[in-house]
Amino acid sequence: MANLKQHPLTSNAHLTVAQSIYRPQIGIALWKVGNLGLAGFETAAAAGLDHVHVDLGGPNRGPDLTDVEVLTAFDTISRRLAIPITALAVNRLNDLGLTAPKGSEEALEVRRSILQAIGVADCLRVPSIIIPGFRQSLVRTSEDVARTVEVLRFALGPAQAAGITLAYESGLDSERTLQLLQAVGQSGICVQFDTGNPAIYGHAAASVWARLAHVASLDVHLKDAFEGYVPLGDGIAELELTFVAFARLPRPTSFTLEGDYSIDSGARIRRDLARLKTLIARSMWSGGSDGTGCENGSGVAKTEGTVFPSVYR
């Protein structure tokens, strides 16, 4: 497959009626936009996006949605602009550590944060909570796996009671991810797939999707670089190969942009939207799908693999 840099993401291809049916929703992660707050909704609306993902916030993480006034403001603008919040990320867990020793202050704060996130998601009618496994939550050892599994099991009860799905996101390869979900051993949890994470951690995104599509959220995070802004298709993620995989397996129902839109947001978003639409159009020529993805988790086969530790978020 030729590199996208050799074949720029522009296309005049005529699409048949059958091919044009695939129109995934497109949104954006507000923690990657400008001031991380309410202005991001306006940016999303101006770009014609369908939804947003928001962060729970807190210390060094932007607006704190556990504050009633902040939560109310987010709810009000979401309703006014008719832009739903489809996922709530608990990114502060990367500062605390899902792998923190049991009984430590960090471990207790992890659980408090998750319960707060479930309450916030319930108030905002958010169907999914993203539990990230980076930085202090990165899995390196079998003990880290055990502690992460314990936290996810803890979160599942109250999440399921509120009708909320947990989406676990990490830099683990597909086999270690499947092992971890197998160890959790409960429904109501799926994988938050990100097109950029595999390359960052030394894996091939298309292969990871092929192994995890059946246990993955069909709302996929989309980025093409580790640090700074790189237009979609110009980075490290081998996006064209990944979109071929999307076409051959359960197709994502939505994509959420997670590039660096901290400055020049409008222009960067417009550029990435144009490239995303071309990627989607190209993928239509690669074949269809006869499967369905995971919205609430499903059975997982036990497998083996290797983790590549790194630092993220």
N, C-alpha and C positions, 0 to 999 in steps of 0.2 A: 504494500500500500504506500503510495507516494506521500511524502510529507506535505502538510497543508501550506507550508511556506513556499513550496514549489507550485502549488495550485491554490491561488488565493480563494478565500471563501466568498466568491460571487458566483451566481448561477442564473442562467436564463432558461433552465430546463422547464419544459411544459409538463405539468402534472396531470395525470388522469384523475377522473372523479374518485375512483377507489383510493388512489394514493393520497389525495388531498383531504381525506376524511381525518387523518391523524393530525389533530390540532391540540397539542398539550398546553396546559396552562403555564404561564411564565410569571414568576415572582422574583423577589429579591430579599436577601438577608439584611435587615436594617442595621445590624451591628457593623456592617461594612460600608455604610453610607454616611458621609458627612459627620454630623454631631451625634449620631446614634439614636436620636430621639424623634420627636413628633414631626420634624421637618422631613424626615425620611418618607413618611406617608405621602406628603405632597410631591416629593421627587418620584415616588412610585406611580402616583396618579398621573403626573405629567408625562411619564414614559409609556403610559397605557398598560401598565402591568396589572396582573390579575390578583395577586396576593402578596403578603409579606410574611417573613419569619422574624420574630423578635427575640431578644435576649432578656432573661429575667433581670439582668443588671445587678447593681450593688457596687461595693467598693472597687474602684478602678474599672468598672464594667459598664458605665453609662447609667441612664435613668433606672431607678430602682422600682420595679413593678410591685414590690411588696408594700410600697407606699400607696395608700388608698387614693390620694389625689393624682399621682402619676398613673395608676391603673385606670382611673376614671377618664383621664385625658386621652389615654391610648384607646380606650373603648369608644369614646365619643368621636374621635377623628376616624377610626376604622369604620364606624357606622356612617358618618357623614360622607366619606369618600367612597363608600361601598367597596372597600378593600379589606377582605377578611384576613385575620391572622391565622395561618394554617399550622404553624408550629412555634413552640416556645423552647428556646435553647437555654440550658442551665450552664452557661459557660464559666461561671464562678467555680464550678467543680474542677476545672483545670488548675485553679489556684489552690484548692483545698486537697484534692486527691481522693478518688474513689478507692485507692489502694492504701489509704492511711490506716495505721494500726487500730484495731478494734478498741474502742473506749477512749481514744485520744480526742482532744478537742476538735481536731480537724475532721475526724470521722463523725463526731456528733453534729458538727456544722454541715457536713455533707447531707446527712439525713434531714436536718432542719430545712436546708435549702431545697431539697427534693419535695418535701411536704409543702413548702411555700409555693413552689412551682406548680404543683398539682392544684392548689387552691386558686392561684392566679389563672391558670389555664381554664379551670372550671368557670371562673367568673367571666373570662373573655371568650368562652365558647371555642377554645382552641382544641382540636382533636388529637394533637400529638405533642409529646415532650421529647426533646433531643437531649440525651445523656452523653456528653462527650468524654472520650478517654484519651486525652492528650496531656502533655506537660506533667503535672503532678499526678495525673490519673493514668499515665501511660503504663501499659502492661509489659513487664519485662520478665517476670518470674512466675512460677506456678503459684506462689503465695499471692502475687498480685492478681492472678486470675481468680483465686478463691475469694479474695476480698471484694473484687469487682462483682463477682457472681452474687455474693451475699447482699451487696447494696442493691443490685438490680432486683433480686427477689423481694427485698424490703419494699422497693418502690412499686412493684407490680400490684400489690393488694389495693392500696388507696387509689392508684391510677385506674385500675379496672373498675373499681367502685364508682369512679367519676366518669367512666366511659372514655378514658384517654389511653392512647397507645404510647408505649415507650419506644423510642428509636435510638439505638446505641450506635455511636459513631466513633471510629478509632482508626489507627494506622496499622492494625493487625492484618496479616494476610488472610486469605479466604478460609484456609483450613483452621487457623487458630480462632478466627471469628466463629466458625461453626462449632468448634469445640466449646467455646465459651457459652454460646446460646444453648448448646446441648446440656451443659452443666446447670444452666438456669432452669431448664426443664419445664417451663411454663409458657402458655400462650400469652398474648398481649404484648410481646416484645418483637421488634424487627430491627433491621440494620438501616442506618442512615447512610446511604451510599453517596460519595462525593467523587466527582471525576478527577480531582486533583490529588487527593490523598494517596492513592496507590503509588503514583510516581514519586511523591515526596518520600515515601517509605520503602522504595525499591521494588515495587510490584507493577504489573501491567494491569491497567484499569479494565480493559476488555475481558481479560481472564478472570479478574476478581468478580466482575458483574456476572459472568457466565456461571460461576459457582454460587453466587449469593442472591441472584435475582429472585429465587423462590422464597427468600426470607427477608427481602429488602422492601423498604417503603418505596412506593412508586412516585414519590416526590423527591427528585434527585438534586443534590447540590452541585452547582456547576462553577468550576474555576479551572485555570490553566497555568497557575504559577504558585510558588510558595510565598514569596515576598514581593511587594510592590505590584504595580499594575502591568499586566501583559494582556493584550487583546486575545480573545478566544481564538485558538488555532495557531498562535505564535509561540506557545509555551511548551511545557514538558509533558502534558497529559495525553498526547496522542489521541486527541478527541475524535478524529474521523474513525479510527479503529473502534473506539468505544461506542460511537453512534451506530456503527455496523452491528455491534453486539446488542445494542438496544433494539434494533429492528428485528433481530433473529430470536430474541427472547422476550419475556414480558416487557412491553414498552412502558416507560415512565408515563404517567398521566400528567406530570408537571415537572418543571425545572425551576430551581431557585438560584438565581445568580448570587455568587459569593466571591466575586472578584474584589479588587481594591477600588472602591468608589468614594474614598475619603475626600478626594479633591476632584474638581471637574466632573462631578457625578453625572450630570445630564449627558455630556458628550461621550463619556466612557460607557454608560449604559446603552445609549443608542448604538454605538459601535458594536458592542457585544450582542445586542438584540439582533442586529442585522446578520451577524455571523452565526448566531444560534439558529436563526430561521433557515439559513442556508444548510447548516449541518442537518437540521430536521428534514429538509427537502431532499438532500442527498441520501439520507438514511432510508427514505421511502423506496428507493430503487434496490435496496439490499434484501428485501424479503420481509414477510410478515411475521406474526406471532400467534401461536395457538395456546399460550399459557396465561396464567394470571399471577400477579405478584403477591407479596405479603403485605397486608394492611394491619393485621393483628397478630403476626407471628404464625409459625407453622412448625411441623416436625423437622428436625435437623439431624442429618447423618453424622456420626462421629468420624472425624478425620484428623490428620496430623499436619503440621506446618511449622513455619519459622517466623519469628517476629523480628522486625528491624527497628530498634529503639531510635527515637529522634525527639525533637522538640517542636511543639506546635501551639499556636494560639497563645 
